[in-house]
Amino acid sequence: MIVTLLMPSFSDALYFIVDTDPKNLVHIESGRRSSGLFYFGGSILSIFNSLLVIILMMMYREGDSNIRKILNLSAIGILALCIFISGRLGVFFMLSVLMISLFLPYKFSYINKKLLILSSALFLLFLIVVISTYGDNISVLINWAFEFFQDTDKLINFFSDSNYSRMFIFPKDILFGDGVYGRHSNIASVDSDLGFIQIIYYSGLSGLILFFLALVLLYLSVVMSGSKRIYKFMFYICLLAFIIGNLKDIYLFTSQGVTQLLMLLYCVAIKSDHKLMVNYEKNRDQCKF
């Protein structure tokens, strides 16, 4: 992702071999963002990268070998930089989660405070080196990525401006929808990026209720499972990102990874619960003799 912005020749060679969305090429030419090997990135890819950063931080252990710690920190740094390149929603989500974790006890966040401070310091140092070395080449990206931090009024006005508010459109049949889903140029489509609006347009409020009901059932099944709390927390954070993301983009049935990661973490939590139950039954049977 980073190299495609810094080296146009590499970008041309890569996307001559790897298929990508035409919008991605426009973003790379403008110097604003890159999706790397993903077909299309945007806010969905930025959320995906932010979730990977958070999960890696939760998996960090003081007892890990030095090599594993170095690999962990390197992955966190690279993914954190990729968040800024792919989209700003992931930046806000990651910073929000990490800032809250900084003031929470470890048992409620599973993020090591020393790791959080160390990785933040290393990332800032790496960011300074990149900006000082390639500042002219990525000036457009820097201004775009930190736009809301430089002018907080733009952040406040973002959700009230015409570009965002015009996406709140509704079907003729508000209860069951019009059966139209997605954004396409050559077939009937919905002129809105918002995932919840897409669901309403396709299946109405009844479909939206079923969508939330499915998420609630997933949540309750993980809550009531006997899996380790860290796996539950990973699932909760991913579920929260999935819900927030649909206020900005289409996260349902997409191939950018967030939906797949949500289902993967759900399976990990349930599988962990199954292993604990098997061990419990095994120990109980041994106690009988």
KOLFITI-911554 format. One record per residue: x, y, z of N, C-alpha, C in turn; residue in one letter. Coordinates in steps of 0.001 Angstrom, whole numbers, plus 524288, in hexadecimal, padded with zeros to 5 digits. Example, Ala and Ser with C-alpha at 12.3 -4.5 7.8 and 13.67 -1.06 7.14 Angstrom:
<rs>
833867E9C681E788300C7EE6C81E78833907F31C81E78a 832327F73681BA8835667FBDC81BE4832648001E81EBEs 
</rs>
This chain:
<rs>
803387FB49800008000080000800008035C804EB80000m 80767804E88034580AAD80984803D180DE980A677FEEDi 81017806167FCD48138C806767F84C810A5808677F37Dv 80BA8807027F2F2808AA808A77EE5B8080780E8F7EE16t 80843811307F28E807ED816E07F2A080D3A8196B7F1D1l 8114E816E47F3D3816888192C7F38B819358182B7EE53l 817C8813CD7EBBA81A68812517E6DE8165E811667E291m 815428155F7DF5E8116C814D07DB25812B7810657D762p 817B880F887D64F8193A80B5B7D2B3817C7806077D4E6s 81896805557D9FF817128006E7DC818112C7FFC17DC67f 80E61804147DD5A808AA803F27DD408069E802587D7DEs 808ED804887D3BE807478032C7CE69808407FD6C7CD40d 80CBC7FB7A7CEE680E157F6027CDF080A8C7F25A7D108a 8096F7F3CB7D5F38062B7F0867D94A800AD7F0077D724l 7FE507F47A7D5CD7F8DE7F4577D4127F8487F2EC7CE4Fy 7FCA47F20D7CBB67FC737EFA27C68C7FB8C7E9C57C71Af 7FD6F7E7AC7CB927FCDC7E2157CCA77F80D7E1027D015i 7F7667E4317D41F7F3297E3787D7E77EE8C7E6ED7D676v 7E9EC7E49C7D63E7E53A7E7977D5017E3A67EAFA7D9A9d 7E1E57EFAC7D89E7E0377F3367DCBE7DBD17F6AA7DACBt 7D8ED7F8DB7DE657D49D7FC4B7DCFE7D6C38014D7DA78d 7D44C803327D64A7D61E808117D3C47D67280CAC7D78Ep 7D2F780CB97DB857D31F810F67DF567D838810DB7E26Dk 7DA4F80C2A7E3487DF3B80BBC7E61F7E39D80E557E316n 7E39F80DA57DDEF7E7A5810197DAA87E73A816077DAD7l 7E265817FD7DB0A7E19181DA47DB6B7E3B681FAB7E097v 7E2B781CC67E4D57E4A281E5D7E9FC7EA9681E5F7EA27h 7ED0B81A6F7E7BC7F2BA81A237E7B87F50981EA87E496i 7F2B981FD87E0147F49F824257DCD27F421829607DFA0e 7F005829EA7E2C97EF5182ECA7E5B57F2BE82EF67EA8Ds 7F50682A677EC087F87982A357F0947F5A682A2B7F5BFg 7F0A6828A07F5CF7ED9A828FE7FA997ED30823DC7FD91r 7ECB981F757FAD47EC2A81A7A7FD8D7ED88816067F9DCr 7EE46811617FC267EF8080CC27F9117ED19808037FBABs 7EB6B8043F7F88C7E90F7FF777FAA67ECC87FADB7FA71s 7F18D7FBB47F8777F5517F76E7F8417F36A7F2FC7F4D4g 7F3787EE357F6FF7F1CD7E99F7F4127EBF47E8A67F488l 7E9397EBC57F7B17E38B7EB697F7ED7E1457EDB97F2E9f 7DCD67EBA27F1387DA727ED9F7EC727D8D07F34B7ED1Dy 7D67F7F4867F1907D5287F9F57F2C57D5787FAAE7F8A8f 7D7457FF1F7FA517D82D800007FFDD7D4328039680262g 7D5A48088A802F37D22980C49805777D1A680B5980B42g 7CD4080D0B80D6C7CC6E80CBD813157CC398071D81500s 7CA5580381811B47C9EF7FE0E8135B7CF5E7FBCB81454i 7D2FF7FCD9810D57D8507FAF18117D7DAF57FD8081629l 7D9D7802748171A7DC328051B81B957DA33802CB820B6s 7D52A80174820F07D3047FEE9825907D5667F9818263Fi 7D6007F6AD821EB7D8627F17B8221F7DDE77F1C882461f 7E1007F5798227C7E6537F61D824767E65D7F7C082A33n 7E2C47FB2082BB17E28C7FCD6831297E1297F850834CAs 7DDB57F4D3833027DC567F03E836217E1057EC99836C4l 7E41D7EC0B8329F7E8C47E8C5832FA7ECAE7EB08836DDl 7ED3B7F033836E97F0BB7F2BC83AAF7EEE77F1AC84042v 7E9E07F254841317E7AE7F18A8466F7E83D7EBE384820i 7E7327E8328448E7E79D7E2A2845D67ED487E123846FFi 7F0F27E32C843EA7F67A7E219844E97F8207E42684A41l 7F61E7E8B384BBF7F75D7EAD6850E37F50E7E77C8553Bm 7F0747E55F854547EDFB7E20C858427F0C67DCC8858BFm 7F3537DB0D854977F60A7D606854A87FB907D66C856E1m 7FD637DB32857B2802B67DC03859B6803227D9FC85F51y 8076D7D74286080808697D53E865C280DF27D69E86764r 80E917D80986C64813BC7D96686E65817737D4C186E14e 8155C7D00586E72818A47CB5C86E6B81A387C98186906g 818887CC42864EB819ED7CAB485F9E81FCA7CB5985EAEd 821D47C86985AEF8275B7C8E585992828627CE3B8571Ds 82D457CFE58572982EAA7D4F9854F782D767D54284F25n 82E517D0E684C6582D3D7D0D1846C48276F7D1AB845C6i 824397CF06848E681E977CFA28483A81CDA7D52B8498Cr 81F357D78884D8481DDF7DCE884EE981F587E0A784A82k 823F47DFD284831825B37E334843DE8220D7E2AB83F38i 820A07DDD083DEB81D077DCE98398E817B37DF6383AA5l 815ED7DEF283F81810E87E13484103810F87E7228406Dn 815107E996842838157C7EF448422B8160A7F11983C83l 818FC7EE2B83965819B27EF9E833E88147D7EF57830FBs 811867EB37831F580C697EA9A82F68808AF7EEEA8310Fa 808C57F0458361A805607F4748380C806BF7F9A38356Ci 80BD47FAC88350280D877FFB08329980C0B8000E82CDDg 80CE57FBDF829F780BAB7FBE28245F805D27FC558237Fi 802C47F95A826857FD0F7F989825ED7FAE47FEDE82785l 7FD208013582B987FB5B8065E82D477FC3980A63828F6a 800AD80A0682654801BF80D97821FE7FDFF80C9081D78l 7FCB98079A81C9E7F914806348186D7F39D8086381970c 7F2408090581E697ED2280B3F81FAE7ECB6810CC81D92i 7F0CF813E481E5B7F0CC8194881C7C7F0908198D8168Df 7F2C281597814007F2DC8159180E4C7EDB0813CD80BFAi 7EAEB8106280EC17E61E80E1D80C947E1438115480DB8s 7E0DB813C5812487DC20816C38137A7DC4F81908818F0g 7D92181D0E819DF7D95C81FD781ED57D5D281D8F82301r 7D1C981AA2821807CE428186A825657D12F814A0828F3l 7D4AD8118D826A97D7C880DF4829C87DB5E810C182D90g 7DD488155882C067E09E8187782F787DD9281A1283454v 7D8DC81C19833897D5A181DCE837F57D4198193383B6Bf 7D2D4814C9838FF7D13A8103C83C177D5CD80E3383F54f 7DA6080DA683CDF7DEEB80BA883FB47E07880F4D84428m 7E0C0814608430A7E24481817847187DE558182D84B90l 7D955817B784A497D545817BA84E587D5CC81300851EEs 7D67280E5C84F957D6F88098F852A17DBDE809A9855FCv 7E03680B5B853BC7E52680B6A8569D7E53280F8B85AEBl 7E2BE81406859F37E2758181385DF97DF2B8163A86298m 7DAD08139A861737D78881179865A37DA7C80D3586897i 7DD58809E4865C27E03D805A2868367E480807AB86BD1s 7E68080C4086A937EAAB80E8886DBE7E8DF80FA18734El 7E3CB81091873FC7E1B2811E7879297DE9D80D6687B9Bf 7DE83808EF879037DBB98046B87B0C7DF868007987D64l 7DDEC7FD9D8816D7E13E7F95D883657E2177F54387F29p 7E64D7F26787FA47E7B17EE9487B9F7E35D7EA9787AC0y 7E0AD7E8F787EF07DCB17E4E487E727D7E57E6B987B60k 7D7747EBD687A627D3167EDE48775D7D4B27EF95871DAf 7D9B37EF35870A97DB7C7F0BB86B6E7DF267ECC3868F6s 7E2157E9EF86C517E5E97E61786A917EA217E8818670Ey 7EB137ED89867E27EF367F03C865107F34B7F21F86901i 7F80F7F04D868557FC4C7F1AA86BD67FD9C7F77686B54n 7FDA17FA3E86FAA7FE947FFE786F96804218012986DB9k 807F27FE0686F6080D4F7FEE586DA480DB47FE39867C0k 80B1B7FA30865BF80B217F94C8601C808997FDCD85D3Bl 8044B7FFBD85F53801798040985CD9804E2808EE85C83l 8078680A34860C380AE380ED7860D780FA080E0C85D49i 8120E8096485D9B816B18084C85A6E81566808468549Dl 8112E805A78532080FB88056884D9680E2B80AC584B88s 80BA980DF584EC780A3A8133E84D2580F158169084C32s 812E78161184FB4817C28190984F2181AC08175484A3Fa 81B1A8122A8495E81DD98102F844C281B10811BE83FBDl 815D1811BC83FE1812E18133683B39813B8818FA839F4f 8139B81C4A83DEE8147F821DD83D0A819FB822D683AEEl 81DCB81FF283D05823258207983B248238E81ED08356Cl 8211281A6B8342E821228187982ECD81E5281C3E82B2Bf 819FD81E7E82D108170082236829F181A2C82718828CBl 81D25828E482CAC8207382D8082BF6824A982C6B827DCi 826EC827B38280D82AF68264082443828BC8261281EBFv 82413823BB81E33821998234F8191282045828B3816E2v 81E1282C1681A3D81C878314C8187C8214F8348C81703i 825718342A81A2F82A2E8372F8190A82CF38353781423s 82C5383027812F382EF482DE580E6382BBE82E7180967t 8269E82D69809E38234482D658053B81F048319680592y 82002835B88088781C06839B380973819AF83BF880484g 81CFC83D21800B181B1383F7D7FBD3817A883BB67F8BFd 81904836A77F8FC81614832C07F5F7810CB831727F861n 810628321E7FD8580B888309C80025808DF83543802C3i 80A00839E7800F4807B483E9480361801C183E8F802EFs 7FFBC83CBF7FE757FA0E83C837FDB87F7A4838B880195v 7FA328342A802507F84D83041806037F8498325180B95l 7FC748350F80D1A7FCE2837208126C7F89183B128137Bi 7F7C083EA980FCE7F3B18429D810817EE4B84021810C5n 7ED7983C0B80D997E85D8396D80D8D7E78F8363F81283w 7EB888333C814237EB0882FC9818A97EA45832D881DBBa 7ECEA8375381E337ECAA83A56823107E92F83F2C8228Bf 7E5D383F2781E977E279843AB81D9A7DF03844F482242e 7DC86840F4824807D8E6841D6828D67DBBA8435C82DD5f 7E0AE841B382E5D7E3AE8432B832FB7E583848D4832A4f 7E65484AA582DD37E80E84FFE82D0D7E388853DB82D86q 7DEE18522182C187DA528558782C427D5BA8526B82E73d 7D4B9852EB833817D09D84FE0836107CB2C8514F8341At 7CA8B85606831EE7C5718578B82FDC7C3D88540082B4Fd 7C7AD85229828467C67E84EAC823F07C47784975825F5k 7C68A847BD82A797C4B0842E082CC57BF1C8436D82EBAl 7BDEC847DD8311B7B8AA848D58331E7B4C08494B82EB1i 7B66B84BD882A7D7B2DF84CB8826107B2848481D82258n 7B5E884427823287B61683FD181F737B0DA83CF881F19f 7AE7F83BF3823A57A9A4838F2823AC7A4D783C438227Ff 7A58C8415E821E17A11E844C5820B17A1808473B81B49s 7A5C584620818737A64B8489E8135B7A2D1845EB80F5Ed 7A2668485380AC079EC784674806C27A063841218049As 7A585840258043C7A74D83B328020D7A5A28368F80560n 7A5928374E80A887A40E8330780E0379E25832B680EABy 79BA58372D80F66796028373781062792D88356A80BA8s 794E483639806F0791FA8349A8024A791B882EB0801C0r 794FA82BDB804AC794F4826298046179090823BD80790m 78DCE826EB80A9778954824EF80D8C78485824FA80A0Bf 7842F8210F806B877FC18206B8033477D0781B5380490i 777F881B1480378774EA81691805177719F8148280095f 7707380F6E8009776D7280D127FC53767AE80E887FC94p 764FC80D617F86E75F5580E537F85875C8380AE77FC4Ek 75E36805FB7FC8975BF6802628006175F9A8023780516d 75E8A80588808E6761FB8060A80D5F761E780132810CDi 75DC17FE2B8109675D3F7F992813F5760417F4E7811D0l 75FCA7F3DA80CB77624E7EF3D80A68766637F0A080641f 767237F5968051276B277F7378016F769B37F68F7FBBAg 76D557F82E7F85076C787F7E77F2AB76FB67F3A27F00Cd 772A47F08D7F31E775B57EC4B7F0E477A917EE057EDF7g 77C6C7F2C07EEEF7810E7F4D07EC4E785757F5447F04Av 78A347F3747EEC678E957F37F7F272793A47F4B47EF8Cy 797157F7987F1FE79C427F8AD7EFCC79C627FD9D7EC86g 7A12B7FF107EAFF7A2048039E7E7AB7A496801CE7E2A0r 7A1C4802757DE457A3AF800C17D92D7A2A28050C7D532h 7A5A8804F07D10C7A516808F57CD057A195807377C887s 7A0F2802127C7DD79E12800327C34C798EE7FD807C491n 797AF7FCDE7C993792B87FA7E7CB0C7904F7FDB97CF6Bi 78B797FC437D0C9788CA7FF1E7D4F978BEF7FED47D9FEa 78C9F8033D7DC9378FCF803657E14B78DB1807867E503s 79008807A87E9A478E8180B657EDAF792CE80F7A7EE26v 79186814607ED8279552818977ED9A7968981A2C7F33Bd 798BB816697F62879A268176C7FB9779E81813BD7FD31s 7A24C815CB8001F7A69681295802187A53D80FE98073Ed 7A11F81194809CD79FEC80FC980F1079DC780A3B80EFDl 7A02E806DB8120A79E90801698122E798FE800AA81405g 7975C803958180979213802FF81A1478DFE804B081614f 78F2E808BE8131B78B9D80A8380F0678B358066780AB3i 78F98803ED8097078F8F7FFC58058578C037FB4580738q 78C477F9E380C2D788FB7F5A780E397833F7F73080DFDi 782107FC0B80F8977CA27FDDE80F7377A937FE08809DCi 77DDB7FFCA8063677C2D8001C800C177B1A7FAAD7FE82y 77E237F6DF8003C77D847F1967FE1E778F27EEB1800A9y 7788E7EEEA805E07749C7EBC1808987715E7EED180C85s 771D57F40080C8376E947F73B80FEA7701E7F6F7815A8g 76CCD7F945818DE76DCD7F93B81E7D76D947F3B1820B0l 76A6F7F05B81E4F76A247EAF38201A76F6C7E83D81F61s 771F77E94A81B01777227E70D81A1377B2D7E93781DCFg 77AD37EE4381F0C77E797F0AB822BC77DDC7EE4782829l 778F67ED41829AC777E97EACA82EC077A477E55182EEEi 7799F7E25882AAF77BE37DD1782A70781D97DD4B82A93l 7840D7E14A8280C789B47E1FE8280A78BB57E2D082D92f 7892C7E6588307378AC57E754835D9789B37E29F83955f 785737DFD583830784367DB2783B3A7888B7D70E83A9Fl 78A8F7D67E835DA78ED87D2D3834F0793B17D4638380Ba 794DB7D9868382C799607DB5D83B2A798947DA7B84100l 793CE7DB57842D47929A7DA8484863793417D4C7849D8v 791837D14B84664792077CBAF84770797C57CA1084799l 79AE87CC3B844057A0807CB298441E7A2E67CD168493El 7A15A7D1CA84AC57A3637D42084F947A1EB7D0D085454y 79CF77CF4A854B479B1F7CC4D8593D79DAD7C6F085986l 79E747C480855057A0E47BF4F855097A67F7BF93856F8s 7A9427C3E8855C27AE9D7C48F857A87AE937C5F285D73v 7AAEB7C94785F0D7AA857CACE8648C7A9947C60E86802v 7A61B7C29E8664A7A4A57BE13869737A86A7B980868E6m 7AC2D7B9F68655F7B0017B5C5864C37B3ED7B5E78693Ds 7B6A77B197869EB7BA907B15386E0E7C0087B25286C17g 7C0877B4FA867977C5A77B5F4865487C8AC7B9FD86877s 7CDB07BA64867587D0F57BE2586A167CF1D7C3AF8690Ck 7CFA67C70586CF67CDB47CC5E86C7F7D07E7CF6B86832r 7D56E7CE3E8674D7D84E7D127863507D5FD7D03385DEBi 7D4347CB6285CD77D1BC7CA40857D87CC817CD0A85767y 7C9BF7CD4E85BCE7C4C97D02485BD57C5AF7D5EB85AAFk 7C9AF7D83185D287CAC17DDBD85C647CC377DEE0856BAf 7CF3A7DB61854597D0987DC1084ED67CBB17DC2B84B7Bm 7C81D7D89F84C977C3387D869849A37BFF97DD4C84A8Ef 7BFA97DF1B84F697BC897E3C5850A57BE8E7E88F84DB1y 7C3B87E93D84D947C6047EDBC84AF17C4FC7ED7D84517i 7C56D7E8CE842DD7C4677E82C83D477BEA97E92583C10c 7BB387E74F83F7D7B59B7E83883EC27B45C7EE0E83F12l 7B6D47F0CA842BB7B6107F66A843347B7E77F93C83E49l 7BC6B7F7B183C427BE737FA0D837757BAD87F8FD832E0a 7B8A37F455832AF7B5107F2CC82E7D7B0327F64182E80f 7AE1B7F7508331E7A9637FA91833987AAA28003E83247i 7AEE880250834777B068807BC833687B1AF8087382DA3i 7B4548049882B637B5DE804F9825ED7B1528057E82239g 7ACED8030C823817A85A80358820147A5D6808C18200Cn 7A79980C27823877A5D4811968235D7A8E0814BB81F51l 7AD048126081D457B0618151A819847B0BE8124D8144Bk 7B06180D17814597B14780A1C80F937AE1A8051480FB8d 7AEA5801F280B8B7ABC77FD0C80B0E7AF3F7F8A380D0Di 7AE3F7F6B5811C07B16B7F2A28141C7AEE97ED43813ABy 7AA1B7ED06811F87A7537E818811A87A8A77E54F80C90l 7AA5B7E06180CF57AB9F7DD2B808657AFE47DF9F80503f 7B3C77E206807627B8207E433804667BCDE7E0A2804EFt 7C08E7E140801677C5237DDD8801487C9FE7E07280389s 7C95C7E4EA806227CDE67E7B8808287CFD67E59F80D63q 7CD107E1F680FC97CF3C7DF52814507CC827E0138197Bg 7C9927E44D81A497C74B7E55081F677C3207E145820BAv 7BFA17E01E81D0B7BB9C7DC2981DFA7BE1D7D6DC81EF2t 7C2157D59381BD47C4C47D09781C6E7C78A7D046821B3q 7C9E77D49F8235B7CC927D4C0828657C8AB7D42082CDEl 7C41E7D68182C517C0097D5FC8304C7BE707D04A830E1l 7BD7F7CDA182C7F7BBF47C82382CAD7C0667C4B282EB9m 7C5397C60982D5A7C9B97C30982F337CA477C3678351El 7C9C67C826837357CA257C8E083CDD7C5A07C64183FADl 7C1157C63283D337BC957C37183F7B7BDC47BD9583FDFy 7BFF27BB6683BB07C14A7B5D383BA67C5857B49B83FA3c 7C9527B8208403F7CD7E7B7568441A7CB3C7B72C84998v 7C79B7BACC84AB87C52A7BAF384FE57C2057B5FF850F3a 7BF0C7B44984D107BBD87AF9D84DC27BF417AABE84E1Fi 7C35B7AA7784AD77C6E87A60284AFE7C9C97A5C48502Ck 7CB567AA4F8522C7CDF17AA8E857407CA5B7A88385B7Fs 7C5657A9E085B2B7C17F7A7FF85EE67C1167A20E85E94d 7C12C79FF0859CF7C0C979A458590D7C5787977B85B7Dh 7CA3A799AD85AC27CEE17974E85D007CEA979749862F2k 7CCC279B9A865287CC5479BE386AD57C87C797DE86CE9l 7C42D7972086A177C0487934A86BB67C26878DC186B4Dm 7C57678CAD8671F7C7CC7877D866777CB9F7865B86AEFv 7CEE378A3886C377D2957898D870897CFC6788E2875B4n 7CB7378BBC8765B7C86678B4B87B2C7C619785D387BB8y 7C3D2783D4877727C18877E98877927C5C377A7F87885e 7CA6077B478761B7CEA47778D876C27D0827777087C6Ak 7D12D77C0B87EC27D2EE77C56884357CEDB77A2F887EDn 7C9F077B1D886A97C5BB7792888A027C58D77334889F4r 7C663770F0885447C65676B40884D57CAEB768DB887C9d 7CF7676B80887B27D4037698988A737D339769B189055q 7D04276D8B8922D7CF5A76E1A897C87CBD2769BA899E7c 7C90E767208966F7C581763088982D7C87975E1E899C8k 7CD5F75D7C897DD7D04C758B9899077D4147598A89D8Cf 
</rs>
